[in-house]
Amino acid sequence: MRPLVVVGDALLDVDLVGTASRLTPDAPVPVVEDVETRERPGGAALAAVIAARATGREVVLVTPMADDADADRLRALLAGRVRLVEIPATGGTAVKRRVRVGDHSVARIDSGAPVAGLGALPAAAADVVRGAAAVLVADYGRGTTADPAVRSLLTGAGGPIVWDPHPRGADPVPHARLVTPNCAEAARVASLAGMAAGGDGLAAVGARAEALIRHWGVGAVAVTLGARGALLSYGEGAPMVVPATPVTGGDPCGAGDSFAAAAALALADGAVTGEAVAAAVASAGAFVARGGASAWDAVEPDVVAEPGAEGVIARVRAAGGTVVATGGCFDLLHPGHVATLRAARGLGDCLVVCINSDDSVRRLKGPSRPLVTATDRARVLEALEFVDAVVVFDEDTPAEVIGRLRPDVWAKGGDYAGADLPEAAVLRRWGGQAVVLPYLDGHSTTALVERSRV
């Protein structure tokens, strides 16, 4: 199997994580105490490690490396994870140190020359790039992508190129398959090139993407939009927008590297560009949900890869979040349902909706129901942005499915305030809580059916 090759600027990232409960007497800045130092690969090195965790392919990192203690620490972090092909370099190792209090950064301290001086490319660099299934160029603005020898090397790449640009970096090579700027990077390059398009609405982003394709001479541009997902343009026609799944919390540092790495891996596996961008959006969201760059070497529980409700619940629990569930027939989705579901999702970090099977609905509502099959009811519910998963159960009550999913909160819509909900006894087994949500008066499936008969 041919390798994925990452070419770009490797950095050493250091988080100095502590606590803060007071300000200094001489300035309104926090005093950070009990500091713990956490080192990890950064830049192209982080992109390579992320890719290696997601694939059975060999991942090779081609990057300038200085001869100093920080470079030695970076080599140690990469050992056993990716194969390193070093380009001799001067200027010292670039180090980014974030001072963090809990989940928030309060300062960043950078060291190392802004631009590295590159020596001669080793023969191994040409060999791995020519034999690559795909190449990811992770530009972090230290001059690697502007080096004539590196650019010449990339023209002979054996597979498609995904180029993750940087504001201080060089333009992508013209034959790159996909370029992945974020919204700010795309706007900056478009402005420098005289392509005026104000705002960050989809129309403006799409216009910039089309202009950048012409400016760079590349195959496609996917502008990453953070929580909004990504917009993919081929330079003409309607762009494709891939929405992101909402993520609560998490460290967004490294999300762009995760996006680009996933896109490159998908192309290496034979995906078309649109499929690669869709996979990249999903991967970036999952990366942030797992803790982002701060959790780069965390051991993932086996259940994280499970599909459906179990996988959603496992991911939320692994991140320390709150699991909310609710249930019902949801035969004809109406504003009352929507209001209750939206309110339920606001109680935690995911919402699992448990719906009665067709047989269960018939036993509860009579032989004329349901009006909509369980399969179609589930599809409609899953399409709602505030529903994370749907489970169909065949019993008359959701007690069994609640016991299996073990949510932290069971939300019920309707006029039950003050009543002892039958589900409460099940939830008490593990400390879960049953709650009642206000119900939108005048809306019910039964009422809709009766009105349709008049």
N, C-alpha and C positions, 0 to 999 in steps of 0.2 A: 504494500500500500504506500503510495507516494505521500510525502510529508506535507504538512502545512508549514510554510515559512513566514516568519514575522521579521520585517526589516524596519529598523527605526531606532529611536533614542531610548535607551534603558536608563531609568532613574532609580534611586533609592528613596523610598518614602518612609518617613518616621513619624509615628503619632506619639506625642507626649500627652498622656491622658491622666488627668487628675481631678481634684474636687476644688470648688471655690465657694466660700461662704462669706467673704468680706472683700472690701476694696482697699487698695493701698491708701495710706494717709496723704500721699503727695500727688495723687492723680486718680481720676475715676476709672480705674482699671482693676480687674479682679486679681486677687492673689491666688495662684494655682498651687495647690499643695498635694502631697502624697502622689507624686507623679510616677506613672508607669510608662516605660519606653517600649513601643511595639514597632518593629521593623518589617517591611514587606517590599516586594518588587514594585516598581512604579513605571509609568510610561509604557514603552513597548514591552518591557519585561512583564508588567502586569497583564497586558493583552495576551502574551504568550502563555502565561500560567493559566489564565482563564480558559484559553482554548484547549490547553492540555487536559484540564479537568473535565472537559466536555466531549472528548473524542478519544478513540482508540488509535488514531494516527499519531505518528511521531510529530512533535512540534519542534521546529528549529528556530532559534533566535539569532539573527545576524545583526550585530550592534557594535558601536564603538565602545571600547572599555579602556579606562585609564589604569594606571599602575599605582593604586593607593589603597588605604585601608577600607574606605567606603566601597570600592569596587570589589574587594575581597569579601565583604559582607554580602554584597549583592550576588556574587558567584555562589556563595554558600546557600543563599535562599533559593537559587535556581537549581542547584544540584539535585539530580534525581527527578526533576519535574520537566525540564526542557533541555534539548541539546543546544549548547552555546557555541556559536562561531564568532569569535572576537575580531573586530577591526581595531588595530592599535590606534590609540587616541591620546591626545594631550588636552589639558584644560581642567583636569580633575573630574571626579564623578559628581554629577548633579544630584543634590540631596534636597528634598522638600520635607521640612519638619512642620507638622501641624500641632499647635497647642490646643488641646481639646478639654472641655469640661463636660463630662457625660457624653452626649451625642452632638454637642455643638462645638465648632471651631471658634477660637477667640483670636488666633493669630497664626500666620505662616511665616517661617524663616527659611529662605532659600540660600543655597551655597553651590559653588561650582561655577566655572566659566559659562557665560551665556551661550557661547558657540564652541563646540569641541573641534580640535584639529585632528583630522583623520589621516592615518598612515595608509600604506598600500593595502588593497583588499587581498585577503588570503584566497588561495585557489579554491578552498572549500566553500567559500561564499558563492562563487559562480556555479559550482557543482550543485549545491542544494537549491538555488533559485531556479536553475534550468530544469531540475527534476521535481519541482514543486507541483502538488495538486492544485494549490492556490497560494497566493502571496498576499499577506496583510502588511501594508505599509502604515506603521504607527508613528506619525510625525509629531514630535514634541518640541520642534523649533530650535534644535541645537545644531542644525547645519547638515545633518546626515542626508536628508532628501535633496539638498542642493548640490551635493558633491557630484561632479561629472562622472566619476567612476561608478558610483552607486546608481545613478540614473541610467548609465549605459548597461549596467548589470540587470536592471529591471526590464529593459527592453527585450531581454532574452528569457523572461520568466516562462516556465513551463505550463503555468495555469493562469486562470483569471486573477486580476489584481483588484483588491479592495483597498482604497486609500482613505485613511482617517487623517484629515488635514489639521494644521495648526496655524493660528494667526501669524506666527513668525516663520512658518515653514515655506517650502517651495511649492510651486504649482504641481499638481499630479502629472504623471507622465501621460501623454495623450491617449494611449491605448488602454487606460485603466477601465475595468468593467464597471466599477461602482465607486463613487466618492461619497463620504458620509460626514459632511459638516453638520455642526449643530446650527440652530437658528441664528445665533449671534455671529458665528463664523461665516455663514452664508451671506448675511447682510453686510458684513465688513468687506468681504472680497467683492461683492457686487458693487458696493459703493466705490471702492478703489478703482474698479474697472469702469466706472461711469454708468453703472446700471442702476438708475434710481427706481426704487420701489419701496415706499414707506410702509410701516406697520408690520405686524407679525400675523395677520390673518392668513387664511389658506390661499387667497388669491395672490397676495404679495409674496408669500413663500414659494408658491408655484411658479410665479414669474421669475423669481431669482433663480430657482433651480433650472428652469429652461435656459436662462441667460448664462449660467455657469457651465452648463453642458456645452454650449457654443463657445464660451470663452476658453475652457480647458480642452475641448475636443475629446471628451470622455463618453463612455457609453450611457451612463445613468448617474443621477445624483439623488441620494436619499437624505433629506434634511431631517435631523432628529429634533423632535419638539418636546422633549421631556415627558411630562405626564400626559401629553396629548398624542404621543406615539411618533410616527414618522410619515413624511410625505415623499413619495418616490416619483420622479419624473424621468422620462426618456427623451425629453427635449421637444416633444410635440404631443398633441392630444391631451385628454384628461389625465391628470396625475392620479396615482393610487395613494390613498391615505390609509395607513394601518393604525387603528386606535390602540392605545395601551390599556392594559388592565390596571385599574386603580391600585396603588400600593400605599399602605399606611406606614409611616415611619421609614426606617432604613436610611443608610448612608448612600447618597447618590454618587459619591466619588467612585470613579471607575465604570460608571454605567455606559459611557461612550466606548470604552475599551471592550466591554462585554458585547455591546451592539455590533461593533466592527468584527470582533472575533467570531461571533455566531454567524454573521453574514458570510465571512470568508469560509468557514467550515461548511456551510450549506452549499456554497458554490463548488467547493472541493468535492462534495458528495454528488454533484450533478444537478443541483437545483437550478431553476431559472431565477432571474434577478428578483422578481416579485416574491417568489417563495422564500428567497434568502432574506429579504427585508422583513417579511412577516415573522420568520423564525428569530430574527435579530431583535425585533420589538419584544417578543415574548421572553427571550433570554435576558434582555436588559431589565425588564420588570422583575423577573424571578431573582436576578442578581441583587437588585436593590432590596427586595423583600427578605433575602437571606442575610442582609447586613452590609452589602456592598463590599468595597475594597477592604474594610476593616476585618471582614470575615473571610479573607482570601484563602486561608489555609484551614478553615474550620472543617471538621468532619461532618459531612451531611448525613442525616439519618436516612436509612434505606427507604422509608415511606415517602420521602419527598417526591420521588418520581411517580408515585401512584396516581392514576387518573381519578377524576371525579371528586366527590365530596371528601373522601378520605385524604386525598392528596392536598386539597385546599386546607382542611383542618390541620394536617400535619405541618404544612408550611407556616400557618398562623401560629400554631403552638410553639414551633421551633423558634419563632421570633418573639415569643412572650406575649402574643396578642390574645384577644378575647374572641371566642367563637359564639356566634349567635345563630339560633335556628328558629324557624317558625313552621306552621303547617296548616293544611286545609285542602279543600277540593280544587279551588281556583278554576272552576269550570268555565266561566266567562270572565275574563280579566276586566275589571272595571275600576273607576277611580278610588273606590274604597280599598280594594286590594293594593293599588299602587301606593296610596298614602300609608297604609300599614307596613308594607314592605320597605318603603323608604325610611320610615321611622325606625324599623327594626335594625336596618343596616347601620344606622347612626349609633347604635348601642355598642358596637364592637368593631372588629377588624375583618370580619367576613360574615356573610349571611348564607346559610344553607336552608333551602325551602323544601319541606317534606310534603309531598302531595299524595292523596289517596289514589290507589289504582282504580281502573274502571270498575272492577268487581266490587271494590270497597265503596265507591260512590253509589253504585246501584243498590247496595244493601242499605246505605244511609239515606239516599234521596228518592229511591224508587226506580222502576224499570225504564223510565223515560230519560234518565240521566246516566252518565254524563252526556252533555251536548258535544263536548270536545274530548278526543281520546287523550289518554295520559301522555302518549308520545308527543302530541302536538301541544298539550298544556305545558309540558316540560320545556319544549323548544321556545315557546313564547316567554316563559319566565326566565330562562337562561339568557334571553336577549336583553333583559333589563340590566342596566349598568350597575344597579345596587344589589343584584343577585349573583352570588359567586358559584353556587352549585345547586342542583336539584336532585332529590332522592324520591323515588316512588315506593310507597309501602302498601301492602295488601291487607293489613289488619284494619279493624274498625277504628282503632285509636292509634295515635303515634307513639304509644308508650315503648314498644319494642325498638323502633328506630331511634328514639331518643336515647334509650339505654345503650344502643350500639355506637351512636355518634358522640354521646356524652358532651353536649354543648355546655358552655358556661352560662348562657342565658337562653331561655325559651320564651319567645315573645308571642303573645296571643292578642289578636285584635277583637274588640267588642266590649260590651258592657259587663265586664266581670270584676270590676274594681271591688276589692274587699272580700271577694269569694276565694275559697280554697280551690285552685285549679287542679283538676285530676292529674295533670302532668307534674305538679309540684312534688308529689311523693317520689317520683322517679328521679327527679333532679337532686333531691336531698341526699341521695346515695353518695354523690361525689361533690357536694357543695355547690351545685348549680342553682340558678335562681329563675323562677317563673315570674314573668311580668305581664302586665296588661297595657296595651297601647290604645289610645283613643281611636274610635272607629268613625269613619265619615258617614254621617246619617244619610238615609235615603238611597243607599246603594247596596244592592245585594243581587246575586245571580237569580234567586227565586223571584224577586220583584221584576227583574228584567224579563224573565220568562213569562210571568203573568201579564205584563204590559204588552208583550208581543202577541198575546192571544186575543187581546181586546179588538 
